[in-house]
Amino acid sequence: MATTVFVPKDAAALSVGADRVAAALTQAAAASGRDITIVRTGSRGMCWLEPLVEVDTTHGRIAYGPVTEDDVPGLVAADIFGGGAHSLRHGTVGDIPYFGSQTRITFARVGVVDPASLDDYIAHGGYRGLARAISMTGADVVKAVTDSGLRGRGGAAFPTGIKWKTVLDAPAGQKYVTCNADEGDSGTFADRMLMEGDPFTLIEGMTIAGLAVGATRGYIYLRAEYPHAHQALLTAISRAEQGGYLGADVCGTGRAFHLEVRLGAGAYICGEETSMLESLEGKRGEVRPRPPLPALKGLFGQPTIVNNVMSLASVPAILADGPEAYAGFGVGRSRGTLTVQLGGNVKRGGLIEVPFGLTLREIVEGYGGGTASGRPVRAVQVGGPLGAYLPVSQLDTVLDYEAFGAIDALLGHGGIVVFDDTVNMAAMARYALEFCAIESCGKCTPCRIGSTRGTEIVDRIMAGHDREQNIAMLEGLCETLFYGSLCGLGGLTPYPVRSALTHFRQDFLTSE
């Protein structure tokens, strides 16, 4: 009987040689007369252990990592295919504290299943949510999503159920479900990992949304820089269609839901929902003024659900297990789990799914193990390139949308980037302004011009020219950006700048 060996084909694992490891294992097994079957999965999210190879044994799936192709002969000699002892052996994945202490709901199947196999997805609980949704009215499905407390994971944290109800109640001959998979924030990779490791979960979530509100078409707006996710989605969509889970007659209900993938062209602004809709329509990605809201007049002027990957991928579990189970996790108005992406100067970076309510310190020091450099943590940026820079004194802030709002910060998509004490925070503030200047769609003056002038002002400050006067001018410019910008790109740019000025002002007064 063949031994099953699991090797990830997630982009992060591929970047450190997962394909070479899989090939070496195949060759070594053949040479030693061992019969093995290699299954290519997603990543478990422990980036410092990639490639993480798992072997199915009578004691469970035993993990080894990080494995290089040069390690394979020694591993085979140590009987890796039987779960043998080796310095790279970690026991089962659940034995690894980093992983075992998580609460995996949205990512329950990532790293477990073959992302190209519909049968594997169903065998691990897939499509239970859709089956339950089919037995309910659209209004009841929307109520379940509302009762779960699910909020948008794309940054604004708007209640998902309210969006869906608005679309459900809107009269229209055609409605749409759109997924914003243009994951452009620095330090974020959860969307990519989900799409590469368990694309059927996203497909199921979008199908539930479509049937609930009466939408017959869905679009995944995917960044073109994600070729592996693109292929995984195309394969999964094709197999879902073949299995009757997508198409003109979803699961024999007589109701249609068709799903397509559309590639973006690398514009950060298209992470904003109305710019994404413009791009989907074949236009230049520019922000639309609101009202009207996309839920009433969205894609091609029709009522449209716009959610990001994590929001939609959370829906199948909510329907399958009931909204109360999901709402049972979290704190305050932040219910369920958050997929934290930990990166930057950190010892153990990766993806962590935990209930809302943990502190930043528990993530950075507990899961992350502090800095990779071994130097003290000085700052942590949360929420992408437009998130605030938080000092060590704020590391006890709870992962909760309202708690972050109370300290003028953003939780956003859950990206956390760590910096040690060598970072120059004036230079980081300049980066935020320059990023905004480059990525601005140009539609409104505060963002288009303000970000450029802001970069120039920081350059003058760092060169030592009239520092106090220029700092005052920079603070005034932040006010203009915050209140005058048409969308979040310009409106959120002040967050990193203001936080750097507030908590690390000395860097502006001494930079050369």
N, C-alpha and C positions, 0 to 999 in steps of 0.2 A: 504494500500500500504506500502510495506516495506521501511524503512529508510536505506540508504546505509551509512555504516561507514567504513572509510579507516584506516587501521592500517598497518604500515610498517613491512616488513619481511626482510629488509636489515640487514646484519650481525651486524652493529653498534646498530641498534634498538633492535635486538634480545639479544644482550649482556646486555642490561639494562631492559629486561623483557617484550618485546613487545608481546611475545606469551602468557604470563600470563595476560597481559592487555586485549588481544583479548578474551581469555577465560572468564575473569571476566565480560567483556561487554556482552558477549553472555548470561551468566548466569543471570546477572542483568536484561537484557532486557526480558528474559523469565519470570523471577519472577514478573516483573512489567507489564507483558502483552503487551510489545512493540514488534512489528515485525521488526526485523532488518536483513540486509544482510551485512556481513563483507567481505570487499575486502582487500586482502593483497597486498600492493604496495611496491615500493622502498621507499627510504628515500628522503626527500626534501633537506637534506644536512645540516640542523641546528642541529648539534650534541648535543648542550646543551639543546635542547628542546625535545630530544627523550626519550621515545616514543611519537611522535606527532600524535595524533588522529584527524582525520577530519570527520566531519559529513555533509552529503549532505542535505542542507535546501533550502528553497525558496529564501534565501539571499546569496546562494552560499555555498561553502564548508568551514565550520567554524572549525577552528583549536583549539585544546586544548593540552597543554603540558608544561613540561614533565609530563606524566600521569603514575602513578604506579597503581598496582592492588588495593592498599588501597584507592586510590582516587576515584575509580569507584562508590561506593555507593553514595558519596556526589555529584558526577557529574550527576548521574542518578536522584537524588533528585532535582538537579538544572535544570533538563530537558536538558541534553546534546544532546539528540536525536532530540530536537527541536531548538538547537542552543542557549540554555539558558545561562544566565549570570553566571560566575564563575571566581574565581581568576586565574584559568588556561586558561581561554578563551583569544584568541588573535585576534579574528575576522577572516577574510579570510587570507590565507597565504600571499596574496599580500599586506595585511595591515601591515605585519611585515617588518620593514625597511630593515633588513638584506637580506630578500628575494626579496622584491618588487623593490629594486634598481638594481637587477641583470639583465643581458641580457641572457636569457636562449634559446640557439639554440640547441646545442648538447644534453643538459639535459632537453629539453622542456617537455618531457613526463615522466621523472623520478619522482616518487612520485604521479603521476597523474593516470597512467594506471595500470591495472593488468598485470604484466610482463609475465604471462603465457597465456594471451588471445590474439590470432591473431586478432580477431574481434575488440577488444578494441584498439589495435595498429592501425588498419586501420581506425577506427572511429576518431582517433586523428591525422590523416594526414599521417600515416605510408604508405610506399610503393608508395607514390607520386613520390619520386625521382627515383625509379626503373622504374616506368611507363614512365617517361620522358626519362630515359636512353635508354630504349628499342626502343624508336622512333628515336634515334640518332645513328650515326655511332660511332664505338669505338674511332676513332680519335677525334670526336666532344666531346665525354664524357671526354676524357683526356684533351682536350683543356679547357673545362669548369672547371675542377679541377685545371688546371694550372692558369687560369684567376682569380680564386677565391683567389689566394695567399696562399692557404693552405700549411702549412709546417709541418713536422713531429713533433708530440707532445711527442716523446719518449726521446728527449734530444738533438739530433744533429740539429734539426730544418731544415732538408734538404727539399727542395720543393717537395711536394708529386707528383705533375704533371710530373716532370722530371723523377722520378722513374717509373711512370706508362708508360710514352712514351718510355722509354728504353725497357721495357718489351713488349710493343705493337709492337715495330719495330724489335724485335729480332725474327728471324725465328726459329721455334721449333714445334715439333709435340705435345708437352705437356708443358703447363705452369701452374704455381701455384700462389695462393694468400695466404699469411701467415699473421696471426695477432699475434704479440708478446704481450700476456696478462700476462707475467711473471712480474707483478708489484712488484718489490723488493725494490724500494727506500723507506727508512724510511720517514714517513710523507706523503706518497702518498696513495690515496685510490679512486681516480676518476674512474679508470678502473673497480675496483670491484663494485662500486656503479652503474655504467652504466650497467654492465653485469647482476647485480642482479635486477636492477630496470627497465631496458628497453633493454633486449637482442636483440629484433628484429631490433633495430637501427643498431647494429653492424652487424647482419646477412645481412641486406639490403645493408649496405655499402660494405661488402665483395662481395656480389652478383653483385653489380654495377661494382666493380673493375674487377671481373672475366669476365663478359660479355664484358667489355670495351677492355680488352687486349687479350681476347681469352683463358683465363684460365678456365679449367673445374673442377678444384679441389681446395678447400681451407681448411686450417687448422688453428684452434685457439690453440695456445700454452699457456695453462693456468697453473698458479702455483697451485700445489696440496693443498696449504693452503687455497684455496678459494672453499670449498665444496658447499656453497650456490650458488655461481656464476656458478659452474659446473652444478648443477642440473637445474638452470634457463636456461642455454644455451642448455642443452640436451632437455629440454621440448620445448623450442622455436624452435629449429632446427626440432624436430619431427613435430611440428604443421605447420611450414613453408613448410615442405615436403608434409604434408597432404593437404595443401592449394594450392599446385602447385607453390610455390615461391622458392623452391629448388628442385633439382633432375635432371632427364634426359631431362625434357622439361619445362624450367622455363617460367611460364606465357604464355604457348602456343607458344613460340618463336621457338621451335625446337632446342634450345641451352641448353646445360647442365651446371649445376654448383652444385657440391656436396660439403658438408661442414661437417667437423669432428672436434671434440675436442680432444686434446692430453694433458696429464698432465705432467708437469715438476716435478723435484724431489728436489726443494728447492735450486737450484744453482743460486746465484745472477748473475754469469757470463752469464747465458743464457738470460739475458736481452739484451745482445749484439747480434746483428742480426745473425752473422755467427755462434756463439756458439749455438744459438737457432736452427739454421738449422741442425747443427751436431746432436743435441739432438733429433730433429724430425726424423732424419734418423736412430735413435737407437744407436748412438755413444756417447762417452763421450763428455760432453759439453766443447769444447775447441775452442778458436778463430781460424778462418781461416785467412791466409794472403790474402791481397787484393792488386792488382787484382788477379783473375777476380772478378768483382762485382756480388753480388747476383742477380741483375736485369738481368744479362747475363748468369750466371752460379750459380744458387742458390740451391734450394732443389732438391736432386737427380741429380744435374748437369744441371738442366733446368732453363730457365728464370723465376724469381720469384719476385713478389711484397712482400716486407716486410714492414709492417707498424704497428704502435701500435694501441691500442683500440680507443683512442681519435681521431686519424687521420681518421681512417676508419668510425667511428661513426659520423664524421662531414660531410661525403660525401652525405648522403641522403638529408640533408637540402640544400646543395649547388646545387644539381640537381633539387630539387623540386622548389626552389625559385629563382634559377639563380645565377651564380657566382658573379654578380655585387652586389647582396644583401649581400652576405657574405663578399666580399671585402670592402663593405662600412663601416665596423667596423674596428677599429684598428689604428695603427700608423706606418709610415715608411713601412718597408718590413714585418712587423708583422701584418697580416690581420686576421680578424675574432675575435673569442673569445678565451679566455684561461680559463681552469678550474683550479682554484686555490684551493689547499688543505691546509687549515690553521690549524696548530696543535702546539704541544709543550705547553709551559707555556703561554697560551692565554685564555682570559676570554670566548670568544665565538668562539670555533673552528668549522670547518665544511668545506663544499664544496661551492665555490663561482664561478659562471661563469660570467665573465665580458669581455668587449672588451679590447684588448691590449691598453695600454696608461695610465691606472691608475698607481699610485705610490705605492711603498711598504708601505709607511706611511698610505695611504688610506685603504689598506688592513689590516694592523696590528692594527692600532689605530681606524680606522673607523669601519670596519666590526668586527675585533677581540675584540675591546674594551680594548686593552692593555693586560697586563699579568694577569693570574688567581691569582697569588700571591699578586698582588697589588704593587709590587716593580717595579722599572724602567726597561724598556727594555734595555738590554746591547748588544745583538747580535741577528741576524736573519740569519738562514741558508736557502738558496734557492737552489732547484735542487737536493735534495736527499743527501745521506751521503757523496758524493763527490762534493757537491756544496760549494761555498765560504761562509765563515762567514762574514756577513756585519755588520758594526757598525751602531749606531744610526745616525751618520753623513751621511750615504748613504741611509737612508730610503726614500729620495725623488727621488730615482732612478725609472724611468718609467718601467713598465712591457713591455719590448720590447727586443727581442733577441740581437739586436745590442747595445742597451744601456747597457745591462748587460755585453756584451763582452768588452765594452769600460772600464769597471772597473774590468776586470779580474774575472768575475763571470759568472754563468750559470743560465739560467731560467729553462732549463730542462723540466721536466714533470709538473712543477708548484707546487711542494710541498714546503711549507714554514713552518719552525719550529722556534718558538720563545723561547728565553732564557732571564731570568732576570739577575740582577746584581750580583747574587750569583754564576754564572757559572765560572768555571776555564777553560779558553780557551786553555791552554797548554794540559789539560786533553782531551779536545775535539779534538785537533789535533792528539793526541795519538790514540784516538778512530778511526779516519779516517784511520790511518796507520794500525792499528790492523785489522780493517774491511777488508781492502785490502788484508792483509796477509792471513786472513781466507778464503776469497772468491776468491782468485786468482786461475785461472785454472792451473797455473804452467807452461804454455807453454813458456813464455819468462822470461829471467833472471831479467830484471829490476823490473818487477812487483813481481815475486816470491820471490826474494832475497831482493830487495830494500825495500819492505814494512816491511819485518821482521826486517832488520837492522834499518829502520827508527823508528820502535816502540822501539827498544833497545836504540837508541840515545835519544829519548824523555824521556825515563825512566832515563837516566843519567842526562839529563838537569833538570828534576824535582827533582832529588835527590841532585842537587847542584854541580855536578862534572863538572869542566871545562866548565862552561855554554857557554861562548862566543865561545870557540873552537867548542863545539858540535853543537851550533846553526849554525855556519858557515858550518859545515859538513852536517847538516840537509838541509840547503839551497842548497848545492851542490847536495845532493841526490835527491832533488825535481827536479832539472834540468835533471838528468839522467832518472828519472821516466817519466817526461813530454815528453822528446824527444826520449826516447829509448823503451818505452813500445809498444807492438803490438796492443793493443786496448785501449779503453777509461777507463777501470778499473784502470790500472796503470797510464795511461796518465792524468787522471783527479784527482787522489789522491792528487797531489800537490796543487790543488785549496784550499781545506780547511786548509791545513798546511800553505801554503804561506799567506793566508789571516789572519790566526790567528797570525802568526809572524809579519805581517805588521801592523795590527790594534790593536793587544792586546799583544804586545811584553813583556810588563811588567809581564804578567802571567808566561812567560818562565824564567824570571829573579828572580822571587820571590817564585815560587812554591816549596813546600816542601813535 
